Amino acid sequence: MTKKTFIEVLKKNLHMIPIEDMNDLIYDYEEHFTLGEAEGRTEDEICKSLGNPYDIAKQVRADYVIAEAVEESTSSNILRAVLASLGLGLFNLIFVLGPFLGLAGVLIGLWAASLGVTLSGICLVLGMAFRPLLELIPYVVVSMPFGNMAAILIGIGFTAMGLLMGIGTYYLTKGGLSLTARYLQFNYNIISNRKDNPRKGARDEN
Amino acid sequence: MNIQFKKGVLELCVLAILDQKDCYGYELVNELSDSIAISEGTIYPLLRRLKKEGFVTTYLRESQEGPPRKYYQITEVGKETKDALLGEWHKFVNGVNDVVAKESE
């Protein structure tokens, strides 16, 4: 591999980290090549001793994205971190994607339930409040198996319950995102030390 | 045994070298690869991370043979981390020696 190719592979695979961090890193590698050549080593020798630039870039990306996710657990950071983790190998398909989808599913379900309960409560209250108006529409009958007052109170109760569920789910989601971030960090630490990891084009790296 | 430990060993080596003197990247890589077989390319991301975590800082120094060189310097926090890692290393080595000694009885 030539120096030009090596550096280009790095640049192409690091375009998502902050530009100054990338430039810093590229500067280091270019300096490494310059000094190596001054010692009389060939570009090819230097490339071999540096290792696979794809793997280096992958490691830098995962490092960066996971650190970001732990710092600030927004959904987009977490998603990026999950994707970067998946890029680190087949191993992760089971141990990252699986639990992540499961957690996402539960949270989506809870959000939907909260919305449903809240809406049914609101509808109950509005239905009672606008009953005279609604019953003017042909064929519409607003009827409850309980009294008017009870209906309104139940409606308010449902709305309140739905909103509380929503608040609870919000905190669960935040907790879930931060838990995911920590799990990804844990997972990354484990796999970056595995030598039998079925990574694409895996090299024996420290 | 701590999984982080293996990564930490390389960290320990880098910090230990920088504790002795400031180095530029290539110098550091050479010193390390003299004693340990490593993929030299992984040292620079490691240095980058150490800098982000505040264990080392960098500065440029003029050089006679071309563009200014980027030197790495250990910080106070870096020294503390190095001491902690060194402690873990000694514990580990002693532990292994104990086990091996028992086995050969």
Boltz contact constraints between the chains, C-beta under 6 A:
constraints:
  - contact:
      token1: [A, 25]
      token2: [B, 48]
      max_distance: 6.0
  - contact:
      token1: [A, 28]
      token2: [B, 25]
      max_distance: 6.0
  - contact:
      token1: [A, 28]
      token2: [B, 44]
      max_distance: 6.0
  - contact:
      token1: [A, 32]
      token2: [B, 26]
      max_distance: 6.0
  - contact:
      token1: [A, 35]
      token2: [B, 26]
      max_distance: 6.0
  - contact:
      token1: [A, 49]
      token2: [B, 40]
      max_distance: 6.0
  - contact:
      token1: [A, 50]
      token2: [B, 40]
      max_distance: 6.0
  - contact:
      token1: [A, 50]
      token2: [B, 41]
      max_distance: 6.0
  - contact:
      token1: [A, 51]
      token2: [B, 39]
      max_distance: 6.0
  - contact:
      token1: [A, 51]
      token2: [B, 41]
      max_distance: 6.0
  - contact:
      token1: [A, 56]
      token2: [B, 41]
      max_distance: 6.0
  - contact:
      token1: [A, 59]
      token2: [B, 45]
      max_distance: 6.0
  - contact:
      token1: [A, 60]
      token2: [B, 45]
      max_distance: 6.0
  - contact:
      token1: [A, 189]
      token2: [B, 3]
      max_distance: 6.0
  - contact:
      token1: [A, 190]
      token2: [B, 3]
      max_distance: 6.0
  - contact:
      token1: [A, 193]
      token2: [B, 3]
      max_distance: 6.0
  - contact:
      token1: [A, 193]
      token2: [B, 6]
      max_distance: 6.0
  - contact:
      token1: [A, 205]
      token2: [B, 39]
      max_distance: 6.0
  - contact:
      token1: [A, 206]
      token2: [B, 38]
      max_distance: 6.0
